[in-house]
Amino acid sequence: MRVLAIPADKTGCGFYRIQEPCRVLKEYGDFHIDVDDPDKKQSITKAGRSPLNNRITSIGALDYDVVVMQMPSRQDALDGIPLMQEQGIAVVAEFDDDYWAMDRGHFMRGEEDSRNMMEACRMADLVTVTTPKLAQRIGSATGTTVRVLRNCIPRSYLSIDGMKHEETVVGWSGNPHTHPGDLEVTRGAVARACRANGAKFYTVGGELAVTLLGFEDREALNQGWVPLDLYPSALKYMDIGIIPLKNNEFNESKSYLKGLEYASLGIPFVASPSPEYKMLAHEGIGCIATTGPDWYRKLTHMMTSDFYREGLIGRGLEFAVRNTYEHRAWEWAEAWAKAIEIRKST
């Protein structure tokens, strides 16, 4: 199988959904996989354009069976999809989140981009997504075949060494600006639980999280952003993780990736009751908190009971072992093969 994969970026989105499954599949002899550089856009360098509106009107011959386009949101993508399909190339559109459910006014939501992404889903031979909820959303809106590919982690995460510290460290990773309203659902309970149990708070990413959760500067540590290759080591400083999520349509379709990251690093966690985290909690992986007092109780129990915490760690690690790219990358290959089958039957 000859594959051209076009990630949307070089950050976590492109890393988890494109780069890592491709890395593993490249190790198998039956695959030739090229991963495009998001900055250079190599896949369209041979495109012919209209002198009137600069729209793509032709592309050079591409020696691929399938092209995977992550979050295709530009007019170039819409122009290119049928031209690739005319060459007999299957096109897969890949999405990791429900971008159409973002609040209006969110800086990551552009109305034109949203329309273009949905149109790309209609045009693609197959759409791949992270969760059943997202599959239902796109499938019902477009009629396109949608395949769920669960997020995984690199096997290397399972062997990351941690740092020793005397105090219990509760932590969160992320950017509060891209997750408006999420941290506030804890109602200050994280800070109260840490104070009551002599714990420190630690964040990887924006230090605004410290303020939103109700901590004083002296009560918290902020790592700031780190390169992706250092990210798991930065997380490993935590003893307990939190995953607060606002109850909204966007988070209903959000995957359990952060919980899987925590689990792979031996970090038990408390999460909001989104569908994905309720599913994990049913398997004994992490636990759910619904109200401020609930967050306080669950965190306190996790901080004070070694037996409870160790059980969560053990089940989380077992789950993570089953969900590495090394174990599940074949699912990406199966999805791409399905897209090729659909294109040939068209």
C-alpha positions in Angstrom: 0.0 0.0 0.0 1.3 3.4 -1.0 0.2 6.2 1.3 0.6 9.9 1.4 -0.3 11.3 4.9 -0.7 15.0 5.3 -0.8 16.1 9.0 -2.4 19.4 9.9 0.5 20.4 12.1 3.6 19.3 14.0 2.0 19.4 17.4 0.0 16.8 19.3 -2.8 16.7 16.7 -0.5 15.6 13.8 1.7 13.5 16.2 -0.9 11.3 17.6 -3.2 10.9 14.5 -0.7 10.8 11.6 3.0 10.6 12.5 2.9 7.9 15.1 0.7 5.3 13.3 2.7 6.0 10.2 6.0 5.5 12.1 4.9 2.0 13.2 3.4 1.0 9.8 6.6 2.0 8.0 8.4 -0.8 9.8 6.3 -3.3 7.9 7.4 -4.3 4.4 4.0 -4.0 2.7 3.7 -0.2 3.2 5.3 2.7 1.5 4.3 5.8 3.5 5.3 9.4 2.9 4.4 11.9 5.6 4.1 15.4 4.2 5.7 18.4 5.9 2.8 20.6 7.1 5.0 23.7 6.6 6.0 22.9 3.0 2.8 21.3 1.7 4.8 19.1 -0.7 1.7 17.4 -2.0 0.5 20.4 -3.9 3.7 21.9 -5.2 3.0 20.5 -8.7 -0.5 21.9 -8.8 -1.7 24.0 -11.7 -3.7 27.1 -10.8 -6.3 29.3 -12.4 -4.9 32.8 -13.3 -8.3 34.2 -12.4 -8.8 33.0 -8.8 -5.7 31.0 -8.0 -7.8 27.9 -7.5 -6.1 24.5 -8.2 -7.2 23.2 -11.6 -4.7 20.3 -12.0 -2.2 18.3 -10.1 0.7 16.2 -11.3 0.5 12.4 -11.3 0.7 11.0 -7.8 2.0 7.5 -7.2 -0.2 6.7 -4.2 -3.1 4.4 -3.5 -4.5 6.6 -0.8 -4.0 10.2 0.5 -4.8 10.9 4.1 -5.7 14.6 4.8 -5.9 15.7 8.4 -8.5 18.4 9.1 -8.7 19.5 5.4 -10.1 23.1 5.8 -8.7 25.1 2.9 -10.0 25.6 -0.6 -6.9 23.9 -1.9 -8.0 20.7 -0.2 -11.5 20.8 -1.7 -10.0 21.5 -5.1 -7.5 18.7 -4.8 -9.7 15.9 -3.6 -11.6 15.2 -6.8 -8.4 15.6 -8.8 -6.8 12.9 -6.7 -9.9 10.7 -7.0 -9.8 11.1 -10.8 -6.4 9.4 -10.7 -7.9 6.5 -8.8 -6.5 7.6 -5.5 -8.6 7.1 -2.4 -9.0 10.1 -0.1 -9.3 9.9 3.7 -10.3 12.9 5.8 -9.1 12.6 9.4 -10.6 14.5 12.4 -9.7 14.2 16.1 -12.3 16.6 17.6 -15.8 17.9 16.9 -14.6 21.3 15.5 -18.2 22.1 14.4 -19.3 22.1 18.1 -16.9 24.7 19.3 -18.5 27.7 20.8 -19.1 30.6 18.3 -16.3 33.1 19.0 -13.8 30.4 19.9 -10.5 31.6 18.4 -10.0 28.2 16.8 -13.4 28.2 15.1 -13.6 29.8 11.6 -16.9 29.6 9.9 -15.4 29.1 6.4 -13.0 26.4 7.7 -15.9 24.6 9.4 -17.9 24.6 6.2 -14.9 23.5 4.2 -14.1 20.6 6.6 -17.7 19.3 6.4 -17.6 19.6 2.6 -14.3 17.6 2.6 -16.0 14.9 4.7 -18.7 14.7 2.0 -16.2 14.4 -0.8 -13.8 12.0 0.9 -14.0 8.2 0.3 -13.7 7.6 4.0 -13.5 9.7 7.2 -11.6 8.6 10.3 -12.3 9.9 13.7 -11.4 9.3 17.4 -14.8 8.5 19.0 -18.2 7.0 18.2 -19.9 10.2 19.0 -17.9 12.1 16.5 -18.5 9.3 13.9 -22.2 9.7 14.4 -22.0 13.4 14.0 -20.1 13.3 10.7 -21.8 10.3 9.3 -25.3 11.6 9.9 -24.4 15.0 8.4 -22.6 13.7 5.3 -23.6 10.1 4.5 -19.9 9.3 4.2 -18.5 6.1 5.6 -16.8 6.9 8.9 -14.3 4.6 10.8 -13.4 5.1 14.5 -9.7 4.8 15.2 -9.1 5.1 18.9 -6.3 7.3 20.1 -3.2 5.4 21.2 0.2 6.2 22.7 3.7 5.2 21.7 5.0 2.1 23.5 7.9 4.2 24.8 5.6 6.0 27.2 5.4 2.9 29.3 9.1 3.1 30.2 9.5 6.8 31.1 11.3 7.3 34.4 9.7 9.6 37.0 11.0 12.0 39.5 11.0 11.4 43.2 9.4 14.0 45.5 8.1 14.0 49.0 4.8 15.8 48.5 1.9 14.4 46.5 1.7 16.2 43.3 -1.7 16.7 41.6 -1.5 18.0 38.0 -3.1 18.9 34.7 -1.7 19.5 31.2 -3.2 21.7 28.6 -3.9 25.3 27.5 -6.9 26.9 29.3 -7.4 29.2 26.3 -8.2 26.3 24.1 -10.4 24.6 26.8 -12.6 27.5 28.0 -14.7 26.6 31.0 -13.2 23.1 31.6 -11.1 23.8 34.7 -13.9 25.8 36.3 -16.2 22.8 36.6 -14.1 21.7 39.7 -15.5 24.7 41.6 -12.2 25.3 43.5 -12.3 21.7 44.9 -8.8 20.8 43.5 -7.2 23.6 45.5 -9.1 22.7 48.6 -8.2 19.0 48.4 -4.6 19.8 47.9 -4.5 22.2 50.8 -6.3 19.7 53.1 -3.9 16.9 52.2 -0.6 18.8 51.9 -0.3 18.3 48.2 1.2 20.5 45.5 -0.4 21.4 42.2 1.6 21.2 39.0 0.6 22.2 35.4 2.3 21.5 32.0 1.2 24.3 29.7 -0.4 27.6 30.5 0.0 28.9 34.1 -3.5 30.5 33.8 -4.7 27.0 35.0 -3.3 27.8 38.5 -5.5 30.8 38.8 -8.6 29.2 37.3 -8.4 26.3 39.8 -8.1 28.7 42.8 -4.4 28.2 43.7 -2.0 30.8 45.0 1.4 31.0 43.3 3.2 29.4 46.2 0.9 26.4 46.1 1.6 25.5 42.4 4.4 24.7 40.0 4.2 25.6 36.3 6.3 23.7 33.8 5.3 25.7 30.7 5.2 24.2 27.3 7.7 21.5 26.4 8.7 19.9 23.1 6.6 16.8 22.3 9.6 14.4 22.9 9.8 15.8 26.5 6.1 15.9 27.1 5.7 12.4 28.7 8.6 13.1 31.0 7.0 16.4 32.1 3.8 14.6 32.8 5.5 11.9 34.9 6.2 14.5 37.6 2.5 14.1 38.6 1.3 11.6 41.1 -2.4 12.2 40.3 -4.0 13.8 37.2 -7.2 15.7 36.7 -9.3 15.9 33.6 -12.1 18.4 34.1 -14.4 18.9 31.1 -17.3 21.3 30.7 -20.6 19.6 29.9 -21.0 20.6 26.3 -21.4 19.2 22.8 -17.7 19.5 22.0 -16.6 17.5 25.0 -19.2 14.9 24.4 -17.2 13.8 21.3 -13.8 14.3 22.9 -11.5 11.2 23.2 -9.9 9.8 26.3 -6.4 10.6 25.1 -5.3 12.6 28.1 -6.5 9.8 30.4 -4.6 7.3 28.3 -1.5 9.4 28.5 -1.8 9.5 32.3 -2.5 5.8 32.5 0.5 4.9 30.4 2.7 6.9 32.8 1.2 5.3 36.0 -0.8 8.4 36.9 -4.3 7.7 38.3 -6.8 10.4 37.5 -10.2 12.0 38.3 -12.2 13.1 35.3 -15.5 14.7 34.4 -18.3 12.3 33.2 -18.0 12.6 29.5 -18.9 9.4 27.5 -15.3 8.4 27.0 -14.3 8.8 30.7 -17.4 7.1 31.9 -16.4 4.2 29.7 -12.9 4.1 31.2 -14.2 4.4 34.8 -16.5 1.4 34.1 -13.3 -0.6 33.4 -11.8 0.7 36.7 -9.5 3.1 34.9 -9.6 6.5 36.6 -12.7 7.7 38.4 -15.5 10.2 37.8 -16.4 13.5 39.6 -19.6 15.4 38.8 -19.7 18.2 41.4 -17.3 20.3 43.4 -17.8 18.2 46.5 -17.4 15.1 44.4 -14.1 16.4 43.1 -12.9 17.0 46.6 -13.9 13.5 47.9 -12.5 11.7 44.9 -9.2 13.5 45.0 -8.9 13.1 48.8 -9.6 9.4 48.5 -7.0 9.0 45.8 -4.4 11.0 47.9 -5.0 9.1 51.1 -5.5 5.5 50.0 -2.4 3.7 48.7 -4.5 0.6 48.0 -7.1 2.5 45.9 -4.4 4.5 44.0 -2.3 1.4 43.2 -5.4 -0.4 41.9 -6.1 2.4 39.5 -2.5 2.6 38.4 -2.4 -1.2 37.7 -5.6 -1.2 35.6 -4.5 1.9 33.8 -1.2 0.4 32.8 -2.9 -2.8 31.6 -5.2 -0.6 29.4 -2.3 1.4 28.1 -0.3 -1.7 27.1 -3.2 -2.8 24.9 -3.5 0.7 23.3 -0.1 1.4 21.9 0.5 2.2 18.2 2.8 -0.8 18.1 -0.2 -2.9 19.1 -3.0 -1.2 17.1 -1.5 0.6 14.1 -2.9 -2.1 11.9 -6.3 -0.5 12.4 -5.1 2.6 10.5 -4.0 0.3 7.6 -7.4 -1.5 7.6 -9.2 1.8 7.4 -7.0 3.0 4.5 -7.6 -0.3 2.7 -11.3 0.2 3.1 -11.0 3.6 1.5 -9.2 2.1 -1.4 -11.9 -0.5 -1.8 -14.6 2.2 -1.7 -12.7 4.2 -4.4 -12.4 1.2 -6.7 -16.1 0.5 -6.4 -17.1 4.1 -7.3 
